[in-house]
């Protein structure tokens, strides 16, 4: 699952509108809409703000090689 799908799904689970998410994360509504359409190129800081509101976090780990 990619970022746009993850955000949409979690936002839906929490019954939060795009507008409410943008306001709570202190980002623009256009940013949220662009990300959810797969058109945005958000900074890590922006993604972290959105995920924090949604009760999520980014976890960094090494890739597993075959």
Beta strands, then each sheet from edge to edge (+ up, - down):
end
